[in-house]
Structures are given as C-alpha cells and as structure tokens.
Amino acid sequence: MSSQIVPWNSPNGADLPANAADIVQLTSYVNMLSAKEVAKIRSAYSTELYDMAVEYTWNRTINILREKVSSFGKEFVLEMLGRTEESVSDQDDFLSEIDIINLSADLGLINKTAKMLFTNSSELIRHFLKRGTEDELDITQANATIKACIKYVLAMTEDDHSISFTNFRDILKRELLTEEHEVYRTLLTSPYFYKRTTVRTLLNLSRTQKGGELEIVFANMVSILPTIWNDLLSDDRYPVGFAYSEATNEGNSALVKALKSVLLKTKGFDYVPESLRSNTFIEAANNLLSMHFGDNNFYNEPSAARNLESLGSSIPAPAIGKCITALLACKLGNRYGISWSAQSYIDNCLDKLTSDRWEYYLNSVFPGDEVIIIKLRNSEITERWIDVVGKYKLHEKNIKNGLVNKLLKATSKKQQRAVRSAADEIYDSIR
C-alpha cells in the first residue's frame, strides 16, 4: 500500500520523514492494514473525528502487537510476566495494553522510545475516551499518536522481526549449555531482561518437562543460574527460593537436588521463604498494578489498595519489592492525576515501611523497576515523586547504586530536569 519504499529498522520502526504530518501522507506508508481500514482512518480524520481516528488506529496497532507477542505461546509469555497458569486460567485474553507494550519492547518488537510513546498513548486514549470526559482530543495529539503507531508498527511488513528468543526455550531443554556454547556466552552479556527471563524459563521447564529433556533442564539450571546470580536483583532471586520450597513440600527430590546445588553455589538460601504467605501479598500487589493500568483506574484502585492494606503491615521479604512498586505506582499516578480515594490506604502502607524496607527496595528493586522509572520522565509525576522522597527522606537512606543516589539527590534538591535525566540513565542501564 505504501506509495514509496520506506526503510524498516527493527525495532526502531520505519524511517518516516521528520516533517510528515498530513494524514494521507502518513497512512500511505501503512503495510499492516487493508485499504478499507486505511480509508476508515482517513475518513474519520478528515471529518475532524480525531478521537475515532486515533481509537481505530490504536486498536489495530495493539492487536498486531498482541498477535506477535502471543505467537511465543501462552506458557512463555506467562514466564516473562512472572505469572502462573492458575492466575489467568479463566482468562483467554489475559494481556493488558501495558503488558503488550512492555513485552513488545522486551522482545525487541519496538524500541524504548516507542515503549514510552505507547505507554503515554495508552493513558491519553483511556482518558479521552472514557465516559464523562469534557475535553476533546485535538489534532496535534491525534497526529502524534497516529504517526507513532505507523512508524513503529503499521509500516512493518509480515516478514519483519526475526526474534532471537523464539527458539531460546527449546535450546534450554534440548542442548547442554556449557561455557563454550555460543548461547551461554551471549547470555552473560545480554540485557537484564534476558537473564531474568532465563531464570523463569528454567524454573517453568523444570516443572513441565520429562525424561531426557528434564535432565538437560536440570543441568542447564545448575550451570547457568550460579553464573548469572550476581547480576540478578533480589526480586528475581526469590523465585528460585520459592521453587525450592515448593519442590521440598511436594517431595520432588530431583528438582530439590538441582535447586539445592544452585543455592549452595550462590549462598542463596536466604531467598527460600519460611512460608508461602508471600504469594497472597504478591497477588494483591499485582492486582493493584492491574487496576492502575486498566480502564477506569481512578475508580478501581481504591478497592485493590484497601485489599492490599488489609493484609497487614508486616510484608514478607519476598513480596516487598512488588508491593512497594504497586504502592508507588498508585501514589505517583499518571499524567491525569491520582486516585484520591485510594490514597489513604496507600499512605497507610507506605507510612509503615521501615528504613531497611525502603533501602531494600531502592538498592535491590528500584534499579530495575521499569514501572516507576518510566513514570519519572513525566513532569507532573516528578513533582509527586519529589513529595514522596521528601516525606520518607529517601535521599538520606543508605544507597549503594550510584545512579539511584544521583536521582535521589536531584530529587531532594527539586531539580526536575535532573531527576528525569537520571531516570533515563537508569532505564538505559536496564536495557
């Protein structure tokens, strides 16, 4: 459909002209939609129904990304999200828009710029299309959203995006990854996400495979996990401890033996929970995050926050990271504000956090917490972050990470631009 050849540089999108703004010109680069679908976008736009044009374009874009992410298989996607089959067993469509955007970036479908633009677009569209909104989406906002959708998704062709992770799961269960193996060497220098997902994938395979493939999984687990252990944040070590606890309770001696070898090599028994009470907190925190990023979040957050707060002030160590992430996400809100009715429950939880809990989060979770780091790029949210840091004196905590220290110092001085710059640095270090 495109009127001219546009170079595609996955995951950086199509090389559209910087000054392209006319909707007819922009949509001429679309390859992933039919002529009829493109005509609908142009028709809505030309009659100044900008919200309709944006909604149609956005829905098609998200659906395309959903299909590409889902092509990896439900089991693998759940591993990447850190969820279980049981948590989504009754949901065929278990991926939210934010899940799709995050996974698309992690899998290399889109780059970090697209991830930020799409995250903002998701909030923008939910705000303008909800019932009772008096403001109207204007032409500038419509152009920016439509252009981003075309540049990063709709201008691609079906042959784009050969993703190296496609066969990674099979390799982990069929090939012994020694130090000489190319995949093993590549993993050592891979972005953090791949190391985190490797842990989850190996743990999942250890529960689902049988026979010779299971033996290979155990061998790779014992070989790989100790090697990348020091690169993992605490929140990504706890699943290994959970798996060991569960295997012990279930009498799975083969898995216990493999995990015990990993934990002995890494001195990782501190990550084995005394009970599985942590799961209740983690599920409540995940639910609060889901409400925050879902439709009508200002209405739905209070009940989810109340549920988390009702579990008690003693958050189990394995659940601290996820709980603080969820609480801060709702405390900081989005560009349109916060859920005021949820704040009393959130404040009750945050007020009870001790210095050691905050230091654990800031040292062992925050450096990889994309949910919060991405929020800090928004000026309105940065103002609320300054209030949080000041209230809890986070800049006075014992922080080991230099970039986090830099961000907190800038926050304490209310230097918003420096805060956003430091957040960018931390985000780049994750990728």
WONOR-V136071 format. One record per pair of residues at least 24 apart in sequence whose C-alpha atoms are under 10 Angstrom apart, sorted by the first residue. I is the first residue (numbers start at 1). J is the second residue. Records with the same first field share a line. If there is no record, write none. Layout:
BEGIN
I->J ; J
END
This chain:
BEGIN
1->27 ; 28 ; 29 ; 30 ; 31 ; 32 ; 33 ; 34 ; 35 ; 38 ; 155
2->26 ; 27 ; 28 ; 29 ; 30 ; 31 ; 155
3->27 ; 28 ; 29 ; 30
4->28 ; 29
5->29
6->151 ; 155 ; 156
7->155 ; 156
8->151 ; 152 ; 155 ; 156 ; 157 ; 160 ; 161
9->152 ; 156 ; 160 ; 161
10->108 ; 109 ; 110 ; 111 ; 152 ; 153 ; 156 ; 160 ; 161 ; 162
11->104 ; 105 ; 107 ; 108 ; 109 ; 110 ; 111 ; 112 ; 113 ; 114 ; 152 ; 153 ; 156 ; 160 ; 161
12->108 ; 109 ; 110 ; 111 ; 112 ; 113 ; 114 ; 151 ; 152 ; 153
13->109 ; 110 ; 111 ; 114 ; 148 ; 149 ; 150 ; 151 ; 152 ; 153 ; 154 ; 155 ; 156
14->148 ; 150 ; 151 ; 152 ; 153 ; 154 ; 155 ; 156
15->151 ; 152 ; 155
16->147 ; 150 ; 151 ; 152 ; 155
20->143 ; 147
21->140 ; 143 ; 144 ; 146 ; 147
22->143 ; 147
23->142 ; 143 ; 146 ; 147
26->143 ; 146 ; 147 ; 150 ; 151 ; 155
27->146 ; 147 ; 150 ; 151 ; 154 ; 155
28->150 ; 155
29->150 ; 151 ; 154 ; 155 ; 156
30->149 ; 150 ; 151 ; 153 ; 154 ; 155 ; 156 ; 157
31->150 ; 153 ; 154 ; 155 ; 156 ; 157 ; 158
32->60 ; 61 ; 64 ; 150 ; 153 ; 154 ; 155 ; 156 ; 157 ; 158
33->57 ; 60 ; 61 ; 64 ; 154 ; 155
41->146
45->139 ; 142 ; 143
48->138 ; 139
49->136 ; 137 ; 138 ; 139 ; 142
50->136 ; 137 ; 138 ; 139 ; 140 ; 141 ; 142 ; 143 ; 146
51->125 ; 128 ; 129 ; 136 ; 137 ; 138 ; 139 ; 141 ; 142
52->129 ; 137 ; 142
53->142 ; 143 ; 145 ; 146
54->121 ; 125 ; 137 ; 141 ; 142 ; 143 ; 144 ; 145 ; 146 ; 149
55->125 ; 126 ; 128 ; 129 ; 142 ; 145 ; 146
56->146
57->142 ; 145 ; 146 ; 147 ; 149 ; 150 ; 154
58->118 ; 121 ; 122 ; 125 ; 145 ; 146 ; 148 ; 149 ; 150
59->97 ; 149
60->149 ; 153 ; 154
61->118 ; 146 ; 148 ; 149 ; 150 ; 152 ; 153 ; 154
62->96 ; 97 ; 98 ; 100 ; 101 ; 104 ; 118 ; 122 ; 149 ; 153
63->97 ; 100
64->100 ; 153 ; 154
65->97 ; 100 ; 101 ; 103 ; 104 ; 109 ; 110 ; 153 ; 154
66->93 ; 95 ; 96 ; 97 ; 99 ; 100 ; 101 ; 103 ; 104
67->100
68->100 ; 104 ; 107 ; 109 ; 161
69->95 ; 99 ; 100 ; 101 ; 103 ; 104 ; 107 ; 109
70->95 ; 100 ; 103
71->166
72->163 ; 165 ; 166 ; 167 ; 169
73->166
75->201 ; 204 ; 205
76->166 ; 169 ; 197 ; 200 ; 201 ; 204 ; 205
77->103 ; 197 ; 201
78->200 ; 201 ; 204
79->196 ; 197 ; 198 ; 199 ; 200 ; 201 ; 202 ; 203 ; 204 ; 205
80->106 ; 107 ; 193 ; 194 ; 196 ; 197 ; 198 ; 199 ; 200 ; 201
81->197 ; 200
82->196 ; 197 ; 200 ; 201 ; 236 ; 239
83->200 ; 283 ; 286
84->204
87->283
96->290 ; 293 ; 294 ; 295
97->122 ; 293 ; 294
98->122 ; 123 ; 290 ; 293 ; 294 ; 371
99->290 ; 293
102->370 ; 371
105->431
106->191 ; 192 ; 193 ; 194 ; 431
107->161 ; 163 ; 164 ; 165 ; 166 ; 193 ; 194
108->161 ; 162 ; 163 ; 164 ; 165
109->152 ; 153 ; 160 ; 161 ; 162 ; 163
110->152 ; 153 ; 161
111->152 ; 431
112->427 ; 428 ; 431
113->148 ; 152
114->148 ; 149 ; 151 ; 152 ; 153
115->152 ; 374
116->374 ; 375 ; 377
117->144 ; 145 ; 148 ; 149
118->145 ; 148 ; 149 ; 152
119->293 ; 374 ; 375
120->145 ; 334 ; 335 ; 374 ; 375 ; 378
121->145 ; 146 ; 148 ; 149
122->293 ; 294 ; 295
123->293 ; 294 ; 295 ; 334 ; 335 ; 336
124->334 ; 335 ; 336
126->293 ; 294 ; 295 ; 296 ; 297
127->295 ; 296 ; 335 ; 336
130->295 ; 296
131->296
165->194
168->198 ; 201
169->197 ; 198 ; 201 ; 202 ; 205
170->205 ; 213
171->216 ; 217 ; 220
172->198 ; 201 ; 202 ; 205 ; 213 ; 214 ; 216 ; 217 ; 218 ; 219 ; 220 ; 221
173->201 ; 202 ; 205 ; 206 ; 209 ; 210 ; 212 ; 213 ; 214 ; 215 ; 216 ; 217 ; 218 ; 219 ; 220
174->212 ; 213 ; 214 ; 215 ; 216 ; 217 ; 220
175->213 ; 216 ; 217 ; 219 ; 220
176->213 ; 215 ; 216 ; 217 ; 218 ; 219 ; 220 ; 221 ; 223
177->216 ; 217 ; 219 ; 220 ; 221 ; 223 ; 224
178->219 ; 220 ; 223 ; 224
179->223 ; 224 ; 227
184->220 ; 223 ; 224 ; 227
187->224 ; 227 ; 228
188->224 ; 227 ; 228 ; 231
189->228
190->431
191->428 ; 429 ; 430 ; 431
192->228 ; 231 ; 232 ; 233 ; 368 ; 429 ; 430 ; 431
193->232 ; 368 ; 430 ; 431
194->431
195->224 ; 225 ; 228 ; 229 ; 231 ; 232 ; 236
196->228 ; 229 ; 231 ; 232 ; 233 ; 235 ; 236 ; 237
197->236
198->224 ; 225 ; 228
199->224 ; 225 ; 228 ; 229 ; 232 ; 236 ; 237 ; 239 ; 240
200->236 ; 237 ; 239 ; 240
202->240
203->239 ; 240 ; 243 ; 244 ; 255 ; 259
204->243
206->243 ; 254 ; 255 ; 258 ; 259
207->243 ; 247 ; 252 ; 255
214->254 ; 255
215->254 ; 255 ; 258
217->258
218->254 ; 255 ; 257 ; 258 ; 259
219->258
220->258
221->258 ; 259 ; 261 ; 262
222->257 ; 258 ; 259 ; 260 ; 261 ; 262 ; 263 ; 265
223->261 ; 262
224->262
225->259 ; 262 ; 263 ; 265 ; 266
226->261 ; 262 ; 263 ; 264 ; 265 ; 266 ; 267 ; 268
227->262 ; 265 ; 266
228->266
229->262 ; 263 ; 265 ; 266 ; 267 ; 268
230->266
232->364 ; 365 ; 368
233->363 ; 364 ; 365 ; 366 ; 367 ; 368
234->271 ; 317 ; 318 ; 321 ; 360 ; 361 ; 363 ; 364 ; 365
235->271 ; 317 ; 318 ; 319 ; 320 ; 321 ; 322 ; 361 ; 364 ; 365 ; 368
236->271 ; 318 ; 364 ; 365
237->263 ; 268 ; 270 ; 271 ; 272 ; 318
238->268 ; 269 ; 270 ; 271 ; 272 ; 273 ; 317 ; 318 ; 319
239->271 ; 272 ; 273 ; 318
240->268 ; 269 ; 271 ; 272
241->268 ; 269 ; 270 ; 271 ; 272 ; 273 ; 274 ; 318
242->271 ; 272 ; 273 ; 274 ; 275 ; 276 ; 278 ; 279 ; 318
243->272 ; 273
244->269 ; 271 ; 272 ; 273
245->271 ; 272 ; 273 ; 274 ; 275 ; 276
246->272 ; 273 ; 275 ; 276
271->317 ; 318
272->318
273->316 ; 317 ; 318
274->316
275->316
276->316 ; 318
277->315 ; 316 ; 318 ; 319
278->315 ; 316 ; 317 ; 318 ; 319 ; 320
279->316 ; 318 ; 319
280->308 ; 311 ; 316 ; 319
281->307 ; 308 ; 309 ; 311 ; 312 ; 315 ; 316 ; 318 ; 319 ; 320 ; 322 ; 323
282->308 ; 315 ; 316 ; 318 ; 319 ; 320 ; 321 ; 322 ; 323 ; 326
283->308 ; 319 ; 322 ; 323
284->308 ; 309 ; 311 ; 319 ; 322 ; 323 ; 326
285->309 ; 319 ; 320 ; 321 ; 322 ; 323 ; 324 ; 325 ; 326 ; 327
286->322 ; 323 ; 325 ; 326
287->326
288->323 ; 325 ; 326 ; 327 ; 329 ; 330
289->322 ; 323 ; 325 ; 326 ; 327 ; 328 ; 329 ; 330 ; 371
290->326
291->326 ; 330
292->326 ; 327 ; 329 ; 330 ; 333 ; 334 ; 338 ; 339
293->329 ; 330 ; 333 ; 334
296->339
297->330 ; 333 ; 338 ; 339
298->330 ; 333 ; 336 ; 337 ; 338 ; 339 ; 340 ; 341 ; 342
299->339 ; 340 ; 341 ; 342
300->339 ; 341 ; 342
301->330 ; 338 ; 339 ; 340 ; 341 ; 342 ; 343 ; 346
302->330 ; 339 ; 340 ; 341 ; 342 ; 343 ; 344 ; 345 ; 346
303->341 ; 342 ; 345
304->342 ; 345
305->330 ; 341 ; 342 ; 343 ; 344 ; 345 ; 346 ; 347 ; 349
306->341 ; 342 ; 343 ; 344 ; 345 ; 346 ; 348 ; 349
307->345
308->345 ; 346 ; 349
309->344 ; 345 ; 346 ; 347 ; 348 ; 349 ; 350
310->345 ; 349
312->349 ; 352
313->348 ; 349 ; 350 ; 351 ; 352 ; 353
314->349 ; 352 ; 353
315->349 ; 352 ; 353 ; 357
317->357 ; 360
320->353 ; 357 ; 358 ; 360 ; 361 ; 365
321->357 ; 358 ; 360 ; 361 ; 362 ; 364 ; 365 ; 366 ; 369
322->361 ; 365 ; 369
323->349 ; 350 ; 361
324->349 ; 350 ; 353 ; 357 ; 358 ; 361 ; 362 ; 365 ; 366
325->361 ; 365 ; 366 ; 369 ; 370 ; 371 ; 372
326->371 ; 372
328->371 ; 372 ; 385 ; 388
329->371 ; 372 ; 373 ; 375 ; 381
330->372
331->381 ; 384 ; 385 ; 388
332->372 ; 375 ; 376 ; 380 ; 381 ; 382 ; 383 ; 384 ; 385 ; 386 ; 387 ; 388
333->375 ; 380 ; 381 ; 384 ; 385
334->375 ; 376 ; 378 ; 380 ; 381
335->375 ; 378 ; 379 ; 380 ; 381
336->380 ; 381
337->380 ; 381 ; 384
338->381 ; 384
350->388 ; 392
351->391 ; 392
353->392
354->392
355->392 ; 393 ; 394 ; 396 ; 397 ; 398
356->397 ; 398
358->392 ; 393 ; 394 ; 397 ; 398 ; 399
359->394 ; 396 ; 397 ; 398 ; 399 ; 400
360->398 ; 399
361->399
362->394 ; 397 ; 398 ; 399 ; 400 ; 401 ; 404 ; 405 ; 408
363->397 ; 398 ; 399 ; 400 ; 401 ; 402 ; 404 ; 405
364->399 ; 400 ; 401
366->401 ; 404 ; 426
367->401 ; 403 ; 404 ; 423 ; 426 ; 427 ; 429 ; 430
368->426 ; 427 ; 429 ; 430 ; 431
369->426 ; 427 ; 430
370->423 ; 426 ; 427 ; 430
372->423
373->420 ; 422 ; 423 ; 424 ; 425 ; 426 ; 427
374->420 ; 423 ; 424 ; 426 ; 427
375->420 ; 423
376->416 ; 419 ; 420 ; 421 ; 422 ; 423 ; 424
377->416 ; 417 ; 419 ; 420 ; 421 ; 422 ; 423 ; 424
378->416 ; 417 ; 420
379->416 ; 417 ; 419 ; 420
380->416
381->416
382->411 ; 414 ; 415 ; 416 ; 417 ; 419 ; 420
383->411 ; 414 ; 415 ; 416
385->411 ; 412 ; 414 ; 416 ; 419
386->410 ; 411 ; 412 ; 413 ; 414 ; 415 ; 416 ; 419
387->411 ; 412 ; 414
390->414
402->426
403->429
END
